[in-house]
Amino acid sequence: MDRPNNYDGTFEFAFDDPCFSDRVLQIEVISGPQDEKVKAKIGDNITKRFLDLYPHQKEETSPDEEVQVLRTEQIHVSSVILASKSPFFHKLFSNGMQETDPQCRVVIKIDDSDVVALMELLHFIYGGKLSSSTEGSFVTLVDVMLLSDKLQVVSCIEHCIQSLKNLPMTPESAIIYLEIALHDLVRGDIQPLADEAKKFLATRYKDVIKFKEELCNLTLPAIEAIFNGEELKVPSEDCVYDMIIKWAQEQFPSPEERRAVLGPCITRLVRFPYMSPEKLREVLTSHDLDHDFAKDVVNEALFFKVEPRNPKWTPMGSSKEAVDMRFVKRNYSRCIYYFDLSLDQCKKLRSGESLDSGRFYLGKQPFCLQAAHRSSESSFALFLIPLDCLLSEITVCCIFAAMKKTEMDFVDVGTLERKFTDLTGWGRANLFSMPWESFIADDSPYFIDHMLRLRADMSLVE
């Protein structure tokens, strides 16, 4: 037979041609229970089920294993061509079926949703390429790639990976890449795609407050990529903890399952040493964490707060990466700082002294609070002062609060929003809107057991 005029060095001309075939591939299209290898759920999207292909078995199946054959399709194939590209087919064609089946049939069963992927794979084995519609379809490419792994067609796996790199990244595709890499579902080098997926998710969802509802639908690998991202914009570590707990409650309704999942992963997500004392107290009584585990992480956090650079104690954790990340401070866009002064300290302010709080950070900029007596108004003043040098011009919203006797809780006493262009401090000259003498009087509403308890809740304004 003459060679086709358009012969291109492939065997595409021989596909499903009896003249160049020695076997009949009988495809039984079935519906039935399938092996759910990869699931990705985001927003209202339905979970995506990927393929489960298995060769025909001669053994009689049990009633529980019966599946319905929807239809049967036949393709003429060359055993040499298929076996040369696929160890799966090489084994299938070498098991003696030619002698036992006079029609030289080879039977495989495949789910109805995987027929397109199988046909694309067979075309690739013959012609070395996929259809243009498949090249542009993320879902079909992934189906073909996973089927290629099942049938051990390495060249098609590599081709699919290269084609996937040319497609735009989406939240759905990023999640699936992470799942495939996590479960090692393909023989090819999927890791570069998984690395790009992590960067994509970390950038897209860096403003976690904005996407807090959508985050609850993401997978654990996606959550880890986002909360370990360098660009994460989060008000405080307390917020990180609350969001991780909410995510776990949405994903795992059973408390036992939540505890089992959160135990191994939460220290990779939440940096407990930077949580507030109030939130650490909440951790101790949480039903979402194992009690002994909660005590360990809280004790560790408290030790770190007292001696953050003390080499005498070893942080808990099994890996160096987990230890390193847990004790690295994020660039928080919010800071809550507590400043306590005794009545005697406040009285000394009248002589012209001022009293500075400890250093704290908002983003990368260090600040302190300064308490003073404002002689012009004879009142208690509180200022927010940038320290060292101003790294950049920033706008800060600060809500001052003080604990009040009548409520035995913090009440707002003043709000400040100011753009800092230098080291000049800004604040409230008469924080409590009352004369100095009334402020320090025995019946002052703000001294409880001779202590003034102040709170500054500060946020960066973009």
Buried (B, 14 or more C-beta within 10 A) or exposed (E): EEEEEEEEEBBBBBBBEEEBBBBBBBBBBBEBEBEEBBBBBBEEEEEBBBBBBEBBEEEEEEEEEEBEEEEEEEBBBBBBBBBEBBEBBBEBBEEEBBEEBEEBBBBBBBBEBBBBBBBBBBBBBBBBBBBEEBBEBBBBBBBBBBBBBBBBBBBBBBBBBEBBEEBEBBBBBBBBBBBBBEEEBBEBEBEEBBBBBBBBBBEBBBBBEEBBEBBBBBBBBBBBBBBBBEEBBBBBBBBBBBBBBBBBEEBBEEEEEBBEBBEEBBBBBBBBBBBBEEBBEBBEEBEBBEEEBBEBBBBBBBBBBEEEEEEEEEBBBEEEEBBEBBBEEBBBBBBBBBBEBEBEBBEBBBEEEEBBBEEBBBBEBBBBBBBBBBEEEEBBBBBBBBBEEBEEEBEBBBBBBBBBEEEEEBEEBBEBEBEBEEEEBBBBBBBBEBBBEEBBEEEBBBBBEEBBBBBBBBBBEE
